[in-house]
Amino acid sequence: DVRRMLLAQKAYSEGGLALCLYGARLMDEQHTHPDEQKRTEAGKLLDLLTPVIKAWPSEYGPKANDLAIQVYGGAGYTREYPVEQCWRDNRLNPIHEGTNGIQALDLLGRKIWQDQSHGLQLLMQEMQVDLQAATTERCQQWALSLSETLQQAVKVTQSLGKSLMGGEVDKTLANASCYLHLFGHIIVSWMWLRQANAAANALASANSDSERNFYQGKLQTAQYFFHWELPTVAQDLVLLRNQDDTCLNMKADWF
């Protein structure tokens, strides 16, 4: 069980770090790429991914901290160990960006549809490169899982877009947090596929135990994310597909 908790922490922290570094790279390319079209495309991708870059690490960072406390047991809750302070410090992150719920509304209500969804089209093109680059058996399995989930997400997005165009704004945006979770997990799955592809290619030429351990660790953590985390979006797909109104129709007096 400790291995499970440590794997989850590694998946959350290194997946979130990869996402933030990808955003930083887009920012660099937006300002410094010699090709003007590439600069424009980097800016559109960054606009689309900004709500995810803000929200996903800020939600799953504290989850990793929570698991770190659990690994230590009762001692983890005391100030003798730093994980307790890490949790308290990082718990602010889902709040101080304007709350992750606002990021969800921004993503589903605005960013997805900007410039006739050009940013989303660019994102899918970028993802397709890494899906095709998965050449080992393990990576191919993960690429297939990601591709299938992506196709379902595209269909749900199209359905939500029609509802927004039809004027059903409140009903469509009521479950925006589900959409952010769906979209965020797809993006971080992509980040893990990129890392897995690189690790699989580098493993063959690794010339030390430390290098091999590093790449094997990346592959095993990618497996964790694809086996344990990506499947959790199935619930989001159902709620979004049905435009579930459970939360929307709750009345203040009923609390």
C-alpha positions as semicolon CSV with decimal commas, in nm:
position;residue;x (nm);y (nm);z (nm)
1;D;0,000;0,000;0,000
2;V;0,293;0,233;0,063
3;R;0,416;0,163;-0,288
4;R;0,073;0,264;-0,417
5;M;0,085;0,593;-0,228
6;L;0,441;0,668;-0,336
7;L;0,355;0,589;-0,699
8;A;0,059;0,825;-0,686
9;Q;0,278;1,102;-0,543
10;K;0,537;1,047;-0,814
11;A;0,267;1,045;-1,083
12;Y;0,108;1,367;-0,956
13;S;0,426;1,563;-0,891
14;E;0,624;1,464;-1,200
15;G;0,315;1,481;-1,422
16;G;0,234;1,830;-1,293
17;L;0,597;1,938;-1,331
18;A;0,602;1,816;-1,692
19;L;0,283;2,012;-1,759
20;C;0,428;2,333;-1,612
21;L;0,752;2,292;-1,805
22;Y;0,554;2,241;-2,125
23;G;0,369;2,566;-2,054
24;A;0,700;2,744;-1,992
25;R;0,830;2,614;-2,324
26;L;0,519;2,747;-2,501
27;M;0,575;3,085;-2,339
28;D;0,935;3,088;-2,464
29;E;0,828;2,990;-2,815
30;Q;0,554;3,252;-2,812
31;H;0,818;3,522;-2,769
32;T;1,134;3,381;-2,926
33;H;1,052;3,132;-3,204
34;P;1,195;3,257;-3,536
35;D;0,879;3,152;-3,724
36;E;0,594;3,399;-3,675
37;Q;0,330;3,130;-3,730
38;K;0,490;2,911;-3,464
39;R;0,487;3,204;-3,223
40;T;0,116;3,254;-3,286
41;E;0,039;2,884;-3,248
42;A;0,237;2,865;-2,923
43;G;0,032;3,153;-2,787
44;K;-0,296;2,985;-2,878
45;L;-0,188;2,657;-2,718
46;L;-0,079;2,840;-2,404
47;D;-0,411;3,025;-2,382
48;L;-0,599;2,696;-2,404
49;L;-0,383;2,512;-2,152
50;T;-0,347;2,793;-1,897
51;P;-0,656;2,690;-1,691
52;V;-0,522;2,333;-1,676
53;I;-0,169;2,445;-1,590
54;K;-0,310;2,653;-1,306
55;A;-0,565;2,404;-1,178
56;W;-0,432;2,050;-1,223
57;P;-0,104;2,079;-1,029
58;S;-0,273;2,292;-0,764
59;E;-0,533;2,020;-0,706
60;Y;-0,311;1,715;-0,727
61;G;-0,011;1,865;-0,548
62;P;-0,204;1,871;-0,217
63;K;-0,327;1,518;-0,290
64;A;0,036;1,410;-0,311
65;N;0,109;1,595;0,014
66;D;-0,188;1,424;0,179
67;L;-0,052;1,084;0,076
68;A;0,290;1,180;0,209
69;I;0,135;1,244;0,550
70;Q;-0,039;0,907;0,528
71;V;0,287;0,728;0,451
72;Y;0,434;0,859;0,774
73;G;0,124;0,757;0,969
74;G;0,042;0,956;1,282
75;A;0,389;1,109;1,284
76;G;0,319;1,270;0,947
77;Y;0,059;1,497;1,103
78;T;0,309;1,653;1,341
79;R;0,545;1,938;1,264
80;E;0,842;1,712;1,329
81;Y;0,818;1,613;0,962
82;P;0,803;1,868;0,675
83;V;0,517;1,702;0,487
84;E;0,259;1,858;0,719
85;Q;0,379;2,208;0,632
86;C;0,397;2,118;0,261
87;W;0,030;2,025;0,271
88;R;-0,070;2,348;0,448
89;D;0,136;2,563;0,212
90;N;0,015;2,390;-0,105
91;R;-0,350;2,380;0,003
92;L;-0,361;2,749;-0,083
93;N;-0,289;2,685;-0,451
94;P;-0,639;2,571;-0,560
95;I;-0,773;2,888;-0,394
96;H;-0,546;3,182;-0,474
97;E;-0,579;3,158;-0,854
98;G;-0,944;3,257;-0,816
99;T;-1,052;2,903;-0,729
100;N;-1,024;2,606;-0,960
101;G;-1,396;2,635;-1,031
102;I;-1,324;2,962;-1,210
103;Q;-1,054;2,790;-1,415
104;A;-1,311;2,525;-1,510
105;L;-1,559;2,791;-1,624
106;D;-1,286;2,967;-1,819
107;L;-1,186;2,645;-1,995
108;L;-1,533;2,521;-2,089
109;G;-1,702;2,856;-2,125
110;R;-1,434;3,041;-2,319
111;K;-1,093;2,889;-2,396
112;I;-1,216;2,580;-2,582
113;W;-1,411;2,792;-2,831
114;Q;-1,164;3,076;-2,891
115;D;-1,077;3,143;-3,256
116;Q;-1,316;2,869;-3,371
117;S;-1,138;2,615;-3,147
118;H;-0,809;2,661;-3,332
119;G;-0,616;2,605;-3,009
120;L;-0,791;2,272;-2,955
121;Q;-0,708;2,168;-3,311
122;L;-0,342;2,257;-3,257
123;L;-0,341;2,060;-2,933
124;M;-0,474;1,748;-3,100
125;Q;-0,211;1,780;-3,371
126;E;0,061;1,800;-3,108
127;M;-0,078;1,500;-2,923
128;Q;-0,098;1,298;-3,242
129;V;0,278;1,329;-3,287
130;D;0,342;1,158;-2,953
131;L;0,069;0,901;-3,004
132;Q;0,240;0,794;-3,326
133;A;0,583;0,803;-3,159
134;A;0,479;0,526;-2,916
135;T;0,665;0,230;-3,064
136;T;0,722;-0,009;-2,774
137;E;0,447;-0,250;-2,674
138;R;0,381;-0,083;-2,339
139;C;0,375;0,267;-2,483
140;Q;0,148;0,157;-2,769
141;Q;-0,107;0,026;-2,517
142;W;-0,104;0,357;-2,332
143;A;-0,127;0,553;-2,655
144;L;-0,434;0,350;-2,751
145;S;-0,601;0,423;-2,416
146;L;-0,529;0,792;-2,451
147;S;-0,651;0,801;-2,811
148;E;-0,979;0,631;-2,722
149;T;-1,040;0,865;-2,428
150;L;-0,956;1,165;-2,645
151;Q;-1,212;1,060;-2,905
152;Q;-1,483;1,035;-2,639
153;A;-1,384;1,374;-2,499
154;V;-1,410;1,533;-2,844
155;K;-1,764;1,399;-2,886
156;V;-1,866;1,531;-2,544
157;T;-1,708;1,868;-2,623
158;Q;-1,903;1,893;-2,948
159;S;-2,225;1,811;-2,764
160;L;-2,157;2,074;-2,498
161;G;-2,078;2,328;-2,767
162;K;-2,418;2,272;-2,928
163;S;-2,585;2,323;-2,591
164;L;-2,401;2,650;-2,536
165;M;-2,494;2,771;-2,882
166;G;-2,854;2,675;-2,805
167;G;-2,857;2,907;-2,503
168;E;-2,840;2,642;-2,229
169;V;-2,549;2,817;-2,061
170;D;-2,621;2,741;-1,694
171;K;-2,701;2,376;-1,760
172;T;-2,391;2,328;-1,976
173;L;-2,149;2,501;-1,738
174;A;-2,296;2,347;-1,421
175;N;-2,050;2,055;-1,445
176;A;-1,752;2,254;-1,570
177;S;-1,539;2,107;-1,293
178;C;-1,598;1,762;-1,444
179;Y;-1,481;1,894;-1,779
180;L;-1,167;2,039;-1,621
181;H;-1,094;1,703;-1,459
182;L;-1,150;1,521;-1,788
183;F;-0,941;1,764;-1,988
184;G;-0,667;1,786;-1,725
185;H;-0,628;1,410;-1,694
186;I;-0,607;1,374;-2,070
187;I;-0,335;1,639;-2,086
188;V;-0,133;1,489;-1,801
189;S;-0,173;1,144;-1,957
190;W;-0,018;1,298;-2,267
191;M;0,267;1,435;-2,055
192;W;0,326;1,085;-1,918
193;L;0,318;0,932;-2,265
194;R;0,584;1,182;-2,375
195;Q;0,800;1,086;-2,079
196;A;0,738;0,714;-2,136
197;N;0,835;0,740;-2,503
198;A;1,158;0,913;-2,409
199;A;1,233;0,667;-2,129
200;A;1,165;0,362;-2,348
201;N;1,401;0,493;-2,616
202;A;1,674;0,584;-2,368
203;L;1,653;0,262;-2,167
204;A;1,818;0,058;-2,443
205;S;2,132;0,272;-2,430
206;A;2,147;0,324;-2,053
207;N;2,492;0,227;-1,925
208;S;2,447;0,233;-1,548
209;D;2,207;0,098;-1,288
210;S;2,110;0,450;-1,181
211;E;2,013;0,542;-1,537
212;R;1,818;0,221;-1,585
213;N;1,640;0,271;-1,254
214;F;1,548;0,626;-1,353
215;Y;1,394;0,520;-1,686
216;Q;1,224;0,214;-1,539
217;G;1,074;0,439;-1,273
218;K;0,935;0,669;-1,540
219;L;0,779;0,376;-1,727
220;Q;0,627;0,225;-1,415
221;T;0,480;0,558;-1,308
222;A;0,337;0,609;-1,656
223;Q;0,174;0,268;-1,620
224;Y;0,027;0,378;-1,288
225;F;-0,124;0,689;-1,442
226;F;-0,274;0,506;-1,737
227;H;-0,405;0,216;-1,527
228;W;-0,519;0,402;-1,215
229;E;-0,583;0,766;-1,307
230;L;-0,696;0,799;-1,669
231;P;-0,988;0,553;-1,620
232;T;-1,137;0,786;-1,356
233;V;-1,255;1,022;-1,630
234;A;-1,525;0,770;-1,725
235;Q;-1,752;0,924;-1,459
236;D;-1,688;1,274;-1,596
237;L;-1,781;1,158;-1,945
238;V;-2,114;1,017;-1,822
239;L;-2,204;1,328;-1,620
240;L;-2,112;1,562;-1,904
241;R;-2,279;1,351;-2,170
242;N;-2,604;1,348;-1,971
243;Q;-2,565;1,711;-1,860
244;D;-2,646;1,595;-1,509
245;D;-2,846;1,858;-1,318
246;T;-2,803;1,723;-0,964
247;C;-2,588;2,014;-0,842
248;L;-2,761;2,278;-1,056
249;N;-3,104;2,203;-0,912
250;M;-3,000;2,200;-0,547
251;K;-3,173;2,480;-0,354
252;A;-3,010;2,690;-0,086
253;D;-3,287;2,612;0,164
254;W;-3,227;2,239;0,123
255;F;-2,883;2,265;0,283
